[in-house]
Amino acid sequence: GNEVEVKAQAYNELSAEVLTQRIQEEHERAVKIDDKTSKFTLGLSVSLSVLAAASSSFVKFIPESSYASNVSIICGIASIYMLLAGITALGALKTLPTYGYGTHHLMNINKDGVSYLSEALYAQERMNIIRQLRNESAYQSLRNGFVMLLVALIISVILLSNVNEKPKLQNTLPSPVTLKESPSGTREKADNKPIQQWLQH
């Protein structure tokens, strides 16, 4: 369109050979970016498997409290981030427009020369920027999902450690006074002197 024509005018200072080489480089860069982005689908499947196993473990072992519900919420947020990363990565399978190739490309070179090559190079660079932003978006979403999952894991470990420490604290408390039946039928305190003497030894 007119915007491409205006912004591509700065490229008119380059020769046709240089413009053709630059277009070829942008084509190769587009393939690399799409290949890198599509690999996020593999990372997504692995991360979702880990998330499912971790979520079931968290809910099963952590004690019931307000923090337990927070762990479930955090796991839900993590799954949303990972799904967004997967949706973005699957977008790499969709073919974006490619400029500077084909039969019409050769015909336009003979017709307009450097002017056409400048527009094709600018348009291809713009498509590659979209590819790069899509790749970065998928990476950020997947990273955020793992961070949220790590937070849930830390909270769960803290809760489980607190539960394991409570019995130890209870064992340090003094034992209750035992009562024994007297011949008259009333309860009296048991004689704990033998126990005390044993502790002193």
CORKAHU-V857425 format. One record per residue. N is the residue number from 0. PSI is psi in whole degrees, -180 to 180 (* if undefined). OMEGA is omega in whole degrees, 0 to 359 (NA if undefined). Layout:
# CORKAHU-V857425
n=<N | N>
psi=<PSI | PSI>
omega=<OMEGA | OMEGA>
This chain:
# CORKAHU-V857425
n=<0 | 1 | 2 | 3 | 4 | 5 | 6 | 7 | 8 | 9 | 10 | 11 | 12 | 13 | 14 | 15 | 16 | 17 | 18 | 19 | 20 | 21 | 22 | 23 | 24 | 25 | 26 | 27 | 28 | 29 | 30 | 31 | 32 | 33 | 34 | 35 | 36 | 37 | 38 | 39 | 40 | 41 | 42 | 43 | 44 | 45 | 46 | 47 | 48 | 49 | 50 | 51 | 52 | 53 | 54 | 55 | 56 | 57 | 58 | 59 | 60 | 61 | 62 | 63 | 64 | 65 | 66 | 67 | 68 | 69 | 70 | 71 | 72 | 73 | 74 | 75 | 76 | 77 | 78 | 79 | 80 | 81 | 82 | 83 | 84 | 85 | 86 | 87 | 88 | 89 | 90 | 91 | 92 | 93 | 94 | 95 | 96 | 97 | 98 | 99 | 100 | 101 | 102 | 103 | 104 | 105 | 106 | 107 | 108 | 109 | 110 | 111 | 112 | 113 | 114 | 115 | 116 | 117 | 118 | 119 | 120 | 121 | 122 | 123 | 124 | 125 | 126 | 127 | 128 | 129 | 130 | 131 | 132 | 133 | 134 | 135 | 136 | 137 | 138 | 139 | 140 | 141 | 142 | 143 | 144 | 145 | 146 | 147 | 148 | 149 | 150 | 151 | 152 | 153 | 154 | 155 | 156 | 157 | 158 | 159 | 160 | 161 | 162 | 163 | 164 | 165 | 166 | 167 | 168 | 169 | 170 | 171 | 172 | 173 | 174 | 175 | 176 | 177 | 178 | 179 | 180 | 181 | 182 | 183 | 184 | 185 | 186 | 187 | 188 | 189 | 190 | 191 | 192 | 193 | 194 | 195 | 196 | 197 | 198 | 199 | 200>
psi=<-171 | -36 | -43 | -42 | -41 | -49 | -20 | -6 | -29 | -24 | -8 | -15 | -17 | 157 | 165 | -37 | -43 | -42 | -40 | -42 | -42 | -38 | -41 | -40 | -40 | -34 | -45 | -38 | -37 | -41 | -42 | -41 | -44 | -38 | -41 | -41 | -39 | -24 | -17 | -24 | -37 | -45 | -33 | -45 | -40 | -44 | -38 | -34 | -43 | -40 | -43 | -43 | -41 | -40 | -43 | -36 | -41 | -49 | -32 | -38 | -28 | 147 | 159 | 121 | 179 | -30 | -30 | -41 | -33 | -36 | -41 | -40 | -43 | -41 | -37 | -42 | -41 | -41 | -35 | -44 | -43 | -34 | -40 | -40 | -41 | -42 | -41 | -41 | -38 | -25 | -22 | -21 | -17 | 128 | 121 | 158 | 141 | 132 | 149 | 36 | 165 | 179 | -44 | -30 | -47 | -38 | -40 | -30 | -45 | -27 | -51 | -18 | -125 | -37 | -44 | -44 | -36 | -43 | -40 | -41 | -45 | -43 | -40 | -39 | -39 | -40 | -36 | -31 | -40 | -41 | -43 | -41 | -38 | -40 | -44 | -38 | -44 | -40 | -45 | -41 | -43 | -39 | -44 | -38 | -43 | -36 | -44 | -39 | -37 | -40 | -44 | -38 | -42 | -45 | -42 | -41 | -41 | -44 | -42 | -37 | -36 | -38 | -38 | -23 | -24 | -45 | -35 | -40 | -36 | -31 | -21 | -10 | 149 | 145 | 146 | 152 | 128 | 149 | 147 | 155 | 129 | 163 | -27 | -4 | -5 | 157 | 135 | 161 | 138 | 150 | 111 | 11 | -41 | -37 | -43 | -42 | -38 | -38 | -35 | -32 | *>
omega=<182 | 180 | 179 | 181 | 182 | 184 | 180 | 181 | 180 | 180 | 183 | 179 | 179 | 179 | 180 | 180 | 181 | 179 | 179 | 178 | 180 | 177 | 178 | 178 | 179 | 176 | 179 | 179 | 179 | 179 | 181 | 180 | 180 | 179 | 179 | 181 | 182 | 179 | 178 | 178 | 176 | 178 | 179 | 182 | 178 | 183 | 179 | 176 | 177 | 181 | 180 | 179 | 182 | 182 | 179 | 179 | 180 | 184 | 185 | 191 | 183 | 180 | 180 | 178 | 178 | 179 | 179 | 177 | 177 | 178 | 178 | 179 | 180 | 178 | 177 | 177 | 179 | 180 | 178 | 178 | 182 | 176 | 177 | 177 | 179 | 179 | 179 | 180 | 178 | 176 | 178 | 178 | 177 | 184 | 174 | 180 | 177 | 184 | 175 | 176 | 176 | 183 | 178 | 177 | 180 | 179 | 180 | 176 | 179 | 184 | 187 | 175 | 185 | 181 | 180 | 180 | 178 | 179 | 179 | 180 | 180 | 181 | 179 | 177 | 179 | 177 | 180 | 175 | 176 | 178 | 181 | 178 | 178 | 178 | 180 | 179 | 178 | 179 | 181 | 180 | 180 | 178 | 179 | 178 | 178 | 178 | 179 | 178 | 177 | 177 | 178 | 179 | 180 | 179 | 181 | 179 | 178 | 180 | 180 | 178 | 177 | 179 | 181 | 180 | 183 | 178 | 179 | 179 | 180 | 180 | 180 | 180 | 180 | 181 | 180 | 180 | 179 | 180 | 177 | 180 | 175 | 178 | 181 | 179 | 179 | 180 | 177 | 179 | 179 | 180 | 182 | 182 | 179 | 180 | 180 | 179 | 178 | 179 | 181 | 177 | NA>
